[in-house]
Amino acid sequence: MIELFTADTPNGIKIPIALEELGAPYVVRMMKLGSPELRSPEFAQVNPNGKIPAIRHPGGEGGAPITVFESGAILLHLGERCGVLLGATPQAKAQTLSWLFLQVAGLGPALGAAGHFRGLSAPDPYASERFRGEAARLLGLLEQRVREAGWLNGEDYSVADIAHFGWVRRMGYGGFSLSDFPALSAWVDRIEARPATSRAIRRLSQAGDGSRPAPVAATAEPGAA
Ligand SMILES: N[C@@H](CCC(=O)N[C@@H](CS)C(=O)NCC(=O)O)C(=O)O
């Protein structure tokens, strides 16, 4: 069984959506952001960087668990294990990687920083404009891609769409409105209409906020991922 360490955030929702698409059984360990548990030695065994999302499952050398952190790495790891959600043709696979990396290295950090500086009691105009401007540019690029290609890899639904979905649906945090991005708005609706997405959103919302500490030290239950 896969253990998923997560929270109800734009990065945290990506992995349950992928797991639900794959039909892989998993147990949710909700982690409270800002809690000491994220920086604990036990959780460092799963993610030395002390952030969610991260996963742990059986299958490593000599019975050791396999651990993966960084949402983009987890999405690729799961897609490779199951041979799905990565694109069917060489060009679609290449595009899946490209748009996935643009999310984790580009839009995610830009929207996160735009939201952070926007939320300051005394906003710094330079920082606000820098990150808001970059996020706006990237959202414009995504809007164009989705309008022209449907799905981000140009062929079918993939981990690239899942990665961007978590952030695009929460673009309000960075001071943007989906109503200004009609193609992205329709793309969000299409992803939200997928049964796997509804199940993932429901599962996280029912899992609490991590106030009751997750048993990080527990070893993963036996069974194939
Ligand atoms: N690049 C990482 C970002 C992970 C990240 O920033 N996670 C946030 C929640 S969305 C977190 O764990 N914050 C808690 C902290 O930094 O203490 C990924 O894509 O997984």
The ligand as an SDF file (V2000), in Angstrom:
LIG
                    3D

 20 19  0  0  0  0  0  0  0  0999 V2000
    8.5730   21.7530   -5.1200 N   0  0  0  0  0  0  0  0  0  0  0  0
    7.7930   21.0680   -4.1300 C   0  0  0  0  0  0  0  0  0  0  0  0
    7.0360   22.0930   -3.3190 C   0  0  0  0  0  0  0  0  0  0  0  0
    6.4420   21.4710   -2.0900 C   0  0  0  0  0  0  0  0  0  0  0  0
    5.8720   22.5270   -1.1500 C   0  0  0  0  0  0  0  0  0  0  0  0
    6.2170   23.7170   -1.2370 O   0  0  0  0  0  0  0  0  0  0  0  0
    5.0420   22.0780   -0.2470 N   0  0  0  0  0  0  0  0  0  0  0  0
    4.4640   22.9850    0.7220 C   0  0  0  0  0  0  0  0  0  0  0  0
    2.9560   22.8460    0.7500 C   0  0  0  0  0  0  0  0  0  0  0  0
    2.2290   23.1670   -0.8340 S   0  0  0  0  0  0  0  0  0  0  0  0
    4.9700   22.6270    2.1040 C   0  0  0  0  0  0  0  0  0  0  0  0
    5.1720   21.4650    2.4030 O   0  0  0  0  0  0  0  0  0  0  0  0
    5.1350   23.6280    2.9530 N   0  0  0  0  0  0  0  0  0  0  0  0
    5.4860   23.4070    4.3160 C   0  0  0  0  0  0  0  0  0  0  0  0
    6.8010   23.9830    4.6960 C   0  0  0  0  0  0  0  0  0  0  0  0
    7.5260   24.4720    3.8200 O   0  0  0  0  0  0  0  0  0  0  0  0
    7.0920   23.9580    5.8700 O   0  0  0  0  0  0  0  0  0  0  0  0
    6.8510   20.0730   -4.8050 C   0  0  0  0  0  0  0  0  0  0  0  0
    6.4530   20.3020   -5.9420 O   0  0  0  0  0  0  0  0  0  0  0  0
    6.5390   19.0450   -4.1930 O   0  0  0  0  0  0  0  0  0  0  0  0
  1  2  1  0
  2  3  1  0
  2 18  1  0
  3  4  1  0
  4  5  1  0
  5  6  2  0
  5  7  1  0
  7  8  1  0
  8  9  1  0
  8 11  1  0
  9 10  1  0
 11 12  2  0
 11 13  1  0
 13 14  1  0
 14 15  1  0
 15 16  2  0
 15 17  1  0
 18 19  2  0
 18 20  1  0
M  END
$$$$
